[in-house]
Amino acid sequence: MSDQTLLDVFSRAAVSYPKQFFHTKDRHKYYRSTSFAELHRRAKLVALELISLGVNMGDNVAVIADNRQEWLITDMAIQIAGGVCVPRGSDSSANEIRYILEHCGAKIVFIEHLRLYKKIAEILSELKVKVFVLDPEFPKDTLAKFQGQTLFDLITNAKPLTNETENILYQIRCKISGKDPFTIIYTSGTTGNPKGVVLTHSNMLYQLSIVPNLIQLEQTDRILSILPIWHIFERLMLYCTIHGGANLYYTSTKDLMEDFIRVKPTLMASAPRLWETIYQRLRERVDKTEALNRELFDLSYDIKKGLHEANNTIQNTFQQVMDNGIFSFLPELPEVFGDLFKSFATKAALTFPDMYLDPIFLMRVRAMLGGELRGTISGGGALPRHIDEFFNAIGIPVYEGYGMTECSPVIAMRSISNVQVGTVGKIVDGTLVEIRSEDNKVLPQGSIGVIWVKGPGVTSGYYKNASATENVLKDGWLNTGDLGRIDENGNLSIRGRAKDTIVLMGGENIEPVPIETLLTQHPLIEQAVVVGQDKKNLGVLIWPSYERLEDAGYAVDEFDPNCNLNAKQEIIHLFRGVLSEIVNEKNGFKSFEHVSHIRFLPKKLLVGQELTNLQKIKRNVVHSKYEQLIESMYQGHHHAHHK
């Protein structure tokens, strides 16, 4: 019988995959392995404890913690008891945590460690919740203060499972249907309080029917877990792993490069930021070698890129013939044949030099990432094009996807046979997407407009928030608030946020994100926020790379409060040059998209303050915080004209 709920997935995996292990590090950084069947057994013991504490079907239980084995045990336990898991990361602000606990009404809260406890101790005692702790090393005297218990002690002291207790859990499992929620995920909006996205068992099972096939998940796969587990994207990856019987390894940002070598992962979910960091490290290593090596590396990469593009053309042409038949090509047959011929010729010319150069250079790059990575699923923001091209060309396919928490999450995704740089692949089977105008009319193919989604992955709405639900859901269609375009091959590309659009005084509409993405690819610019709503022209707030400025011989000091870059003409002049070199007609920008003003930010933008957890800019926060700085750009300009 096929799985109806996640509980079926967990039970089936525990029986079907005796060789499925989850690997976590001890304090000496050695990996220790636990079978999934054992984790499932522990989860049942915790579920019985939750039931004895009064957790009924549909009750919310909060988990404030990051990726670790205990998180998985807790998540399964809450669901096995019939409850709904409300997760959040331990780095959330105390105010956010207070809001979520009050809003979802959780009576039981699992927290990760002492650091987190210190941050929210007052809130926990005020709300009179029962607290469990995931970290087995949590100090006993502090536990006694709030009559807490560690998960480890709970499991160790639990009575063994009997036929009778197994039967209690089985009865609950039979009562839960696909329509029931398994989680409420609070998304940090760029404005206001977080909204609780309700996702059901059916939402997740739909994803499990699609994603493992797209990435061709096998039982032999080794998957690295690094993204925050309370985000639906990493959670989907976790459930895919369980569903497919693969092995999962927990890692952290600081151990990642080392764990690539130790684990030799075959797949992972990742965010663009990770690939940017790896790319920068690689470039720095290459740049430190002698000139001949650098030239050979670049040559090797150019050959790979040429081969990759030729293979893509060949593959896409055949795919289209398969999908639409040879007759669909009749009007442009000579052109198609020309492209195919060129691609085969390129392939023939480059294959031999590639066989020679690849082992010298690019194989080493792949070895830095363990040497066995079949691909990575990237989401949570757009990959800069040069990074996307680089990894795809050197043989580490980046399956960029597009999704949102409200869609549990995947809407579109590249697949093994379809990696088109600059797109997020095709809409996944069973999901419908329409590109609509601002006034809600469906636009013809190839137009840019707002992305609307309908399908089995879409949420039923926001928890206890009917007005927010009505704002985004109309007749089962969800307004993503993102701008996109679908090309003639059915690939979706994301073109910015509908809400981010800046409208200049002259009525010109500008998408700031593509400009910001390009600017931050420059080595001197770490962060950039384009501004100019209702102004004559655009300005930009910049947080520069102080390190690189110092290397270039400028007298600047990031940690000196008196170092005001806005008063240093030579630095403003330097960055003006950078702006005009990046944002110009040659790079496809219109004249009104030129950035005319610069101000340097006094402080770096931080996650939880001016950035969301996915590193997206909270524009309204930046605008209100730096209102005077932004205004100063335009005042100076104004006076200049009247002198």
N, C-alpha and C positions, 0 to 999 in steps of 0.2 A: 504494500500500500504506500502511496506517495505521502511525503510529509505534509501535514496540514498546518503545523505551528513550529516554532523554533524548538519547543520541547521535544517534538518528534525528531528533529534534526540531532539534538544533543543525545537522545537515547539511542538512536540508530548508530551514530558515530561511536558511542562508547562500546557498542557490541561489534560493529562491523570492522573497526580499525584498531586491532590490538597493538599495532606497531606505531600508532600516532602518539607523538610526544610533544610536550611543550617544554622549552628549555629556558631556564632563568638562571641568573648569576648569583653565586653566594658572595659573601663579603670579600673573598680573595679573588673575585672576578673569574672564577671557574664556572662553566656552564653545568648546571645540574638538571637532569631530565625527569619529568613526571609524565606518566601516560595519561592520555585524555580520559580513559576509563576511570582512573584514580581521581582526577579532578572532578569528574561527574559524580563519583561516589561522595566526595567531600561536599559538593554543592547540595546533594540531597540531605546530608546531615544538617547543614546550615538552614536549608529550607524548612526542615521539621522544627528547628528552633524558632524560626520566624513565625511559623504557624502557631506554635505554643505561646508566642508573644502577642497573638491576636491579628496577624496579617491575614486579611481576607482577599478573595478574588477582586482584582481591580484597585487594591490599595497601592499608593505610591511609596516607594522606599528610595531614599537618596544615597548616592555613592559619590563622595568627593575624593577623587584619587586619580592617579595616572597609571600608565601601562605597567601591569605586573600580574603575575599568576593569580594572586588573591583577588584581583579585580574580576577576572573571568569567573572564578568560583562564586563570588558574590552576585554577579550579574545572572549567572545560571540559577543560583539559589532563589533569588527574588522571583524569577519567572516560574521556577518549579513550584514555588509556594502560591502561585497565582497572582503575584504582585506585578507592579510596573516599575521598571528601573529608571530612576531619574539621575543621570550622571552629570558630573561637572569636574573640571580639572582642579588640582590642588593650588594652582597659581591664580585662581579667580580672586577677585577682591572680596573682602568681607561683606561689603554692601550687596554685591551680586548674590553671594551665597545666602545671605539673610533673605533677600527678595524671593529667591527660588524655593527655599525651605518653607517660607510662609505661604507662597502662592500655591505650591503643590500639596501642602498639608502633610508632609511626611512626618510620621511619628518615630521612625527608626532611621538613623543615619550611619552610614559606614564612612569613616574618615581614614586618610592614609597614614599620617605620621605626626610626630610631636610638633614640628614646625607649623603644620596646618592647624593643629589643635590650639596652639598659642594664639593664632590669628583669630579663631572663631569661638574660643571657649565661652565668652560672654553670651554670644548668640545661642549656642547650644544649651546653656543653662537657662536662659530666658525662655526659650521655646520648649523646655522640658522634654527633649527628645531622648530616646534610648540610643546610646552610642556604642558602635563596635569599631575596632581599630584593625587595619590591615597589616601594619608593620609589626612583626612578632617581637622586635626589639624595643617596643614602646615601654617607657619606664613604669614599673609596677606601682610606685607610690602615686604617680599622676593618675593612673587608671583608677586607683582606689577613690580618688577625690570625686570622680563623677560616676562611680559604680560602672565603669566601662569594662569591656572584655575584648581580648584580641581574638581575631578569627582563628588563629592557631590554637589557642586554649579551648575555644568553643568546639573545634573539630576534635581535638585530642580527648576532651572529656565527654564527648557525646556518646550516647549508647549506640551499639552497633545496629545497623539496619535489620529489620525483621520482615517476615512476609506481611505482617500486619501494617507496619509503617510504609513499606513499599506500596501496599494497596491504597493507603490514604493518598499518597502522591499520585498514584495512577488514576484515582478517581478525579483529582483536580485536573490532571492532564486531559482527561476525556471531556471535561466541562469547557475547557478553553477552546475557542474557535479562532479561525483566521481573522475575524472581524475585531477581536479583542486587542487592545494596545499592549505592546511589550515594553515600550519606552516612551518617555517624554524628554525631548532634548531642547534645552533652552538655548536659542541662538542669540549671540550678542549682536544686537542690531547696531547699525551705525547711529541710531537715535533711540532715546527712551529706554524703558526697561526691556530685559530680554523676553522673548515670546517662547512659550513652550510648544514645540512641534510634536503632535501626537502621531506616533507611527505604530501600525498594527503588524501582527504576525504575517498577514497576507502581503503587506508592503515589502517586508524583508524576504519572504519566500519567492516573491516575483523576482527580486534582484538575484537571489541564489539560483534561479532557473536560467539566468542570462550571463552573469559576469564570469563564473568559472569556465564556461565554454569559450567566451571571448579571449580569455588569457590562457586557455588550454591547461587548466590546473590539473596536476597529477598527484597521486599519493607520494611520489618521490620528491616533490618540491620542498625546498627549504625557504621559509618566508621570514624576513626580518620585520619586526614590529617597531616602528619609531614614531609615527604620527600620534597625536593625542587620541587615546582610546575613546574619550567621550564624544569625539567627532564621529558622525555617522560613517564617514569614509573609511577610517581605520577599523571601525566596528564591522562594517561589511566585509573587509579583508579578513578579519578574525573569523567571522561566521563562514566565509568561503573556505578558509583553512579547515575548520571543523567539518564542514559539509563534505569536503573532498578528501579528507583523511591525510592532509599534508602535515609537515612539521613546522612549528612556529618558534622563533627565537626572539626573546626580548632584548632590545639594545637601547642605548641612549645617545644623544647627540655627541657627547664627548668621547664615547667608545666606538662610534660608528665606523671610522676608517679601519680601526683594528678588527672590529667584528666582521667587516667585509672579508678580510683575509681568513678569519677563524671559521666563520660559518659557511663561506662560499655560497651566498644566497642565490636562489634561482629567480625569485620574484619578490617584489615589495611594493607597498603603496608609499607614495612620497609627495612632497610639496615642491613647487618650483624652486623655492629658496634653497633646498638641499642640493639640487643639481647645479645651481649657480655657484654655491660654495665649492663643490667638488671641481667644477670647471675652473674656477679661479685658482684652486690649489694646483691643478694640473698645469695650467698656463704658467704659473710661477715657477714650477719645477722645470718646465721646458725652457722658459726664458733665462734660467740660470745656466743652461748648458752652453757649449761653444757654438759659434755662428753656423758651422756646417750642420751640426745636429739639428739646430732650429729649422734650417732650410729644408732638411730632409723630412723632419716631422711635418712641416707644412705641406710639403710635396705629397707625402704619404696620405695626409688628410684630404688634400684636394682630389687625389686619385679615388679615395674611398667615397668622397662626396659625389664625384662624377658617376661612379659605379652605382651608388645608391639611387641617384636620380634616374639613371637608365633603367635599372631594375623596376623602379616604381612605375615608369611609363609603360613598360612591357606588361607588368602585372595589371595595371589599371585598364589598359586596352582590352586585355583578355577577359578581365572581370566584367567589363561593360558588354562585350560580345556575349558572354555567358548570361548576363542579366537581361539584355535588351535584344539580342540577336544581331546578326551581321548586317541586316537590312537597315538598322537604325543608323548605320555609318555611311550609307550610300552617298548622301550629299557631300560629305567631306572625306570620301574615301582616299583621294590622292594625298591629302594632308596627313591623315591617320597613318597611311603606309609610309610616308616620308618620315614621320616622327618615329615610327617603329624601326625603320631601316637605320635611322641615325642612332637610336638607342642600342640596337644590336651591334652596330659598328663600334660605338663607344665601349660597350661591354667587352667586345673582342680585343680592343686596343688596350684596355686598362687592366684586364684580368691578370696578365703575366706580371707587370710591375707591382701590382697589388700583392700577389703571392710572395714577391721578394721583400717588399717594404713592410708589409703588415706585421710579420713576426718581430721585426726590429723595433718598431715603435708602438703601434696601436695595440698590439697584444699586451704590452706592458701596462698600458692604460687600463685595459680590461682586467688585467691581473690585480691592479690596485683595488678593484671592486670585487675581487674574489675569483674572477675568471669564468664564472658559470652563470652570470646574470642573463637570463633569457629576456628580461624586460622589466620595466617598472611602470606602475600605473600612477600617472601624475594628475593631481587635481587640486582644487582650492586656489586657483589663480592661473593666469596665463604664463606659459613658459616663454622667456625671451627667445626670439627666432634663432639667433646664432647658437644658443645652447641646445635647443631642440634639434637643429641640424647636426650639430657636432656629435651628440650621443647616438642619434639614429644612424649617422653615417659610419661611426666606428664599430657598429655592431651591438649596441645596447639599445634596443628599441624602446622608445618612450611612448607608452600607450596613454596619450593624454586624453582625459575624459572631462565631461562637463556635467555638473549635477548640483543639487542643493539639498540641504537637510530635508526640506519640504517634499522632496521626491525620493527620499530614502536610499541613496542620493542620485544614482546614475541616470542621466537623461540621454547622453550620447557618449560614444567612446570609440577610439581607434581599435582596430583588431589586428591580429597577426598579419592578415592579408591586406590590410588597409592602413598604412601609416602615411598620412598626408600632412607634411609640415605646414603649420599655419591653420590647421583645422583641429576640431576635437572629434573627428570621425563621424560615423553615421548614427542616426537616432537608433536607440536599441529597440529590438523587436517588441511589439506590444505597446509601445509608447507613441503617442501622436504629438507632433509639434506643429504649431502654426506661427508664422511671422506676421505680426499685425502692426498697423499704423497706430499713432497716438490715439486716434478716435476709434480704435478697435476694429478696423476693416482688415480682412485677411489680404496680405500683399502677394503679388505674383512672385514666382521663384526667382531668386537672384537679388531680391530687394533686401535692404537692411531695415529691420524693425524690431519691435519688442517680441521676445520669445514667450509663447504661451504653451503650456504642457498639459496633456491629459493622459492618464494611464494607470495601471495597477500599482505604480510606485508612489502615486501622489497622496499626500496626507489628507485626512478628513478635516483637519483644521488645527487652530491653536487652542491649547488648553485654557478653559475659562476665559476666552477672549473672542466673543462673537464678532465684534466690530473689526478686529484685525483679520479675522477669517474672511469676512465679507469683502474686505479690501482686496484680497488677492485671489479668492476662489469665486468663479462665476460658472455655473452649470458644469461643475467638475473640471473646468479648465483653470489652470493656475498661472497667474501672471508672475513671471520670474523677475521682472524689473531689469533684465539684461537685454542688451541689443545684440542681434545676431543676423546671420545670413546663411542660406542653404544654397550650395552651388549645384551645377548640373549633375554632379556625380552623387548628390545626396549627402555631401559632407557639410557639417555645421561649423561655422567659425564665429567666435564671440567678438563683438565689436565695442565692448564697453558697457557701462551701466546707463540705463535710461535716466536714472536719478542723478548721475554724476555730471550730466551735460551742463556746460557753462554757456550762458547766453550773453553775448557782448551787447554793448549799447546799440550797435548797428543791426542787432537781430541775428547775427551769425551764431550758429550752434557749433560748439566745439567739444569733442570728447577728450578730457584731460588724460585719461589712462594711457593711451598709446604714446602720448608725448612723454609722460612720466616714466614709462617703461624704457623708452629709448634713452632718456637723460640718465637714468640710474645705471644704464649699462656702461656709462663713461667712468673710467677709473677714478676721476676726481669727485664724482657725485655719489653719495651713499643714499640720500633720500631727497625726493623732490615732490612738491605739491604745487600744481598749476592753479592759479587763481585768476579772477577777472570778471566774475559775475556782474553784469550791468556796467562794466567799465568799457573804455574805448578800445583797450587792447589787453593782451595777457601779461601776467607777471608770474614769477615762480619763487617759492620759498625753498631754499636749499640747505641741506645738512651735508657739508663737504667731507671728503676723506682727509682729515687733518694729517694723518700719517704720510699720505702721498704728497700733500702740500709741503710738509717739512722736508721730505726727500727731495723735492724739487727746489729746495733752497729758500722757501718763504718763511719768514719769522712768524710762526703762528703756534699757539699752544691751546689745545682743546680744553685743558683744565685750568686755564688762567681766566678768571671772571672778567678781567680788564681787557682781554683780547677781543676786541669788537671788529669782526671782519667787515661789517657794513661801513666802517670808517676807513678801510684800507683800499684806496683807489686801484692799486696795481692788481689786487685780487679780484675786485669787481671787473676790471678790464679783462683779466684772464678768463673769467667765467662767461663774460659777454662773448668772447671768441668761441668758447666751447658751445654756447647756445646757438650761435649763428652757423657753426659747423654742423650741428645736428638737425636743428629745425629750420630747413630751408626748402625752396622749390625743388631742388635737385632730389631731395629725399621724399618728395611727394606731398609736402605741406603747402597749404594755400597761404597767400600773403597774410590773411587775418589770423593765421595760426602761429605767426612768429611771436616769440616771447620777448617783450620789450623791457621788462623790469626785473631786477633781481634783489632779493633780500636774503641774508643768511639767518637761519634759525638759531636762537640762543641755546636751544636744547634739542637733543635727538628725540624723534617721535618714538613713543614706547607703546608696546602691546598693553591693552587694558586701559590706556589713557587716550592717545590720539589714533591708535591702530586697533582694529579688531583682532581676534585671535588668529585670523587667517592673513594678518598683515595688510588688510585693506585699510585705506585712510578713512577715518571718521571725519568727513569734510567739515560738518557743522562744528565739531569740537575744535578743529584747527582754526577755523575762521573766527570763532568767538574768542579763542585764547590769544590769537595773534592779530586781532582786528587792527590795532594801532600800527603794527609793523606793516600789514598789507596796505593800510591807508597811506602810510608814509611813502610807499612807492609812487603812488599816484599824485600825492601832493607835490613832491619834488618835481615831478614831470610837469605838473600844472604851472608851477612858478616859472619853470624854465622858459615857457612860452611867452610869459608876460614881461620878461626883463627888457 
